[in-house]
Amino acid sequence: MTSPGDAVGRLVVCPTPIGNLQDVTLRVLAVLGQADVVACEDTRHTRVLLERHGLAPRLVSFHEHNERARAGEMLQRVRRGELVALVSDAGTPIVSDPGFALVRACLDAGLPVEVLPGPSAVVTALVASGLPAERWLFVGFLPRKRAELEDLLMHAPETLVAFESPRRLAATLRLLAARDPERPMAVCRELTKRHEEVRRGSAGKLSARYGSGAGATRGEVVLVIGAASPRRPGREQALAAVRELVAAGARSRQAARSVARLTGVGANELYREITSGEQ
C-alpha cells in the first residue's frame, strides 16, 4: 500500500480476463494486490476474480452511470499519492467500457498513468478469424440504424472488427449476405469461455447458420468481417472517362474497351453511347 509520504500516486489500467480467470497476468495481480483502491465496473464481478487469487483490496464502483463523478474522486486519490487500479468486467478498460474520463483527467492533470497489457476480445477474435490483420478497424458495437450499418459494412476498406448483440446477429448477417454473400467473415462467440465458438465462412453461409432469429444465439459476440471490395465506377463515371480519352485523341472503340476493362461497364454499351452523341 502507498503511504502519505509518497510523492505522487498513479493510475494503473488493468485488463482482466474476458472469460477464463486464468488469463489474468502476474503484473495485473501484483497491482491489484498493492492498490489502495480498485475502481471497477461491477464490484461483484471483480470480487470473483480477486477471491480466486486471494486478494481483498478496497473496491469502488465505476460504471457508465457514475463515471464522471467517480473520475474526480479517483483523481484526488492519485494526487494524494494513492495507487488506483482501474478494471472493467472483462478485457481492457475504455475499449467499449468505462474509464476514458478518468484516464483523460489524470493525463490532463499531469499525473502518472500506466497501462498494462492483457486480454482483449478484439485482438483474440481478429487472430482467430484467419482474416488479414495488417490493417484493421475496430468500431465497438455496430450501429443500430440500418443506413449507418449498411454504409459501414459495405464500405470498410480493411478488416472490420465489431461487437454485436446476439439478438441482432441474425439480422446483421442477413443484411451483409444480401449485399455481399461471398464476403469472408467470422462469428466469434464466448471467446475463452467454456462454450467458445468460432465459425468462419462467407456471409451467405454464416447467415444461413445463424438465421433462425432471436433467441438462437447466446453469449458475447465479436464479428470479424473481411474488407469490402473496392467500389467500381458507375456507368456515368465510365462514360465521362471515355469522353476524356476521346477528347485527348483516342479512338472511340479503343477508349470504350480500355474503360470497360477497368470499370466492368460493357464496352459495346459505352461505344454506342459515345458514338450516338457524335452523329
N, C-alpha and C positions, 0 to 999 in steps of 0.2 A: 504493500500500500504506500501511497505517497504521504508526505508529511508537510505541515505548514511551512517548513523551512525550505522546501524545494522552490526553485526559482519560478518555474512555469510548468504547467501540465501539458497534456497533449490529448488530441482526439485520435483514436485508432479505429479505422473502419475494418470490421472483422467479417469476412464471408463465412457463412455457416452451411452445413450440408443441405443439398436440395432433396434429399430423401434418406440416404444411408448415413446414419450417425457416425460411422467410422471414417467418413470422408473429411472430417474436420482436421485442420493442420495442427502441428505441435505449437507453432507460433501463435495461432489463434487461441489455443487453450492456455498458453502462458499469459497472454494479455488478459483473457477473461478471468484468470485466477488472481491477477495483480490489480485489476481495475477497482477504482473507488466506486464506480457506478457503471452499470451496463444499461444503455438505452436500447430497448428492444420493441419491435413491432407488437408482439404479444408475449407478455411475461410468462404465461402458462406454457406456451410453445417453447420458449427459450429455456425455461426451467427443466424441461425434459432432457435437453442436451447437456445442461450443466450437471444435473444429478447423475447422468450416465457417466460423467467423468469426474465425479466427486468434488464439484466446485459449488460455491454458495456465495457469490458476490451480491451486492445490493442491485436490485432491478428496478427500473422505472419504465413505464410505458412510453413509447414514442412512435405514434402512428399517424396516418394521414389526417386525422381529425384534430390532433393536438400538436402537430409538428412545429408550427411556427412559435407557439407559446413555449414548448419544451426546448426549442433551439436556444432561446435566450437564457434559460436556466442552465442548460448544459455548457453554454459559452462561459458563463460566470464561473462554473466549476473548473473549467480548464484554466481560466485566468487565475484562479486561486491556487493552482498547482496540482490539480487532481488529474488522474488518468481516467478518461471517459472512453468506454468502448461502445461502438455503435454496431448493432446487428439487426438483421431483418429475419423474417421467419425462415427464409431459405435463400441461399445464394448470396450475391454481393449487394449490400445496401445501395440505394439510389437507382439501380438498374430496375426500373419499373417498381420500385419500392421506396418508402420514405427515407429521408436522410439528406437530401440536397440542401435544404435550408440550413441545417447545422454545419455541414461542411463549408458552405459558402460563407456563413457567418464567421467561422474560425479563420478562414483564409483572409477575409476582409479585415479581420482584427489582427492579422499577422501572427496568429497562434499556430503551433505545430499540428499538422495533420499527417498521419501515417496510414497508408492503405496496404493491407496485407493481401497477398494472392490467395485464391481459394476456389471453391466450387462455383460453377456458373452453368445454368441450364442452357444459356445461349451458345456458349462455346462447345459444350458437350453435344448439343443437337447438331451444330454445324459440322463437327468432325464425324459424328455418327451417320450423317446423311449421305456421305460419299459424293457430295456436290463440290464444285470448285470453291476454294476458300481463300484464293489470292486477294479477291476483293469481295466484300460482302456488306450488307446493310441490315442493321437491326432496327426495327421500328416499334418495339414494345408491343402492345396489344393492337391488333388490326382495327381500323376504323369501322364503325357500325353503319355509317351511311353508305349506301350502295355505290353512289357515284365516286366517292372518295376511295372506297375499297377497290373498285374496278380500275380506277386510274393507277393506284399503287401497284396492284398485281400485274397489270398489263404493260407497264412502262418501266419497271425496275431494270436498270441496265446491269445489275450484278446479282449475285445470290442473295436472296431475301430471307431473313430470319425474323419470325414474329411469334408472339404468344397468341393463342386463340382459345376462346371458351369452348368446352366440349359441346355445349348446347348450340353453338353456331358453326361448329366444324363442318357438318354436312352441307349447309347452305353455302359456305365459303368454297368448299371443294366443287360443288355443282357449278358455281359461277365460273371458277377457273377452268373446269372441264369444258364448259360450253364455249368459252372463248379460245382456249388453247389446250385441247385434250392431250397432246403429246408432251406437254411441259413436264420436265423431270422434277420430282419433289420428294419429300419425306415427311411423314407424320410421326413425330416422336412423343410418346405418351408415358407419363410416370417415370421419367428418367431416374436411374439409380435406385428405384424402389423395387419392391418385390414383384410387381406386375409390369415391369418395364416392357415397352413395346416400341419398336422402330420399324416402320413399314416404308419401303422405298418403291417408287414406280412412277408411272405417268399420272397426270392429273385425272385423266379419264378413269384409269383403273382404281386409283385411290378413292375417287368419288363413288364408284360402284361399291367399294369395300365399306365405306363409312356412310353410305347414303340412306341408311334406314331411318334417319331422323332423330329428333330429340330423345334423349334418354339412352341411346345406343352406345354412346361413348362416355366414359367417366375419367376423372383424374385431370391432371395438368397436361396441357398440350402445347408443344412447340412445333411450328411449321417451318420447314426449310424448303424454299422454292427456287428452282433454277432461274437464271437470268432470262428476261423476256427477249424474244427475237427482235433485232433492230427493226424499227418501223420503216417499211418501204415507202417510197414516194407514191402518191396517188396519181390518178390519170391527168389531172390538171398540171401537176408539177412535171410529169413526164412530157406533156405537150410543150410546156414552156421550155424545157431543156432542148427538145428537138428544134424548136424555133430559133433558139440561140445558136445552135450548131449550124443550122441552115443560113442564118444571117451572117455567120462567120465564114461562110463559103462551102460548107459541106453539102453533099448531095442529099436530097430528102430521104431516099430509101436507106442510104447508109447511116444517116443520122438516126432514123427510126430504129434500125436494127441495133445500133450501139446503145441507145437509151433503153430499149426493150430488155436487153441483157442485164442491165443494171437495176431496172425497176420492176420487171415482171409484167409490165403492161404489154399487150400484144403489139408486135412490130407492124403488122398489117393495119391494125386499128390506128396506130399513130401515123402511119404513112397516109392512110386515107383522109384523116382529119387535116393533116398539113396540106396535102395536095388539093383538097377540096377548097381550101381557102385561097389557093393560088389561081384557081380557074375564074 
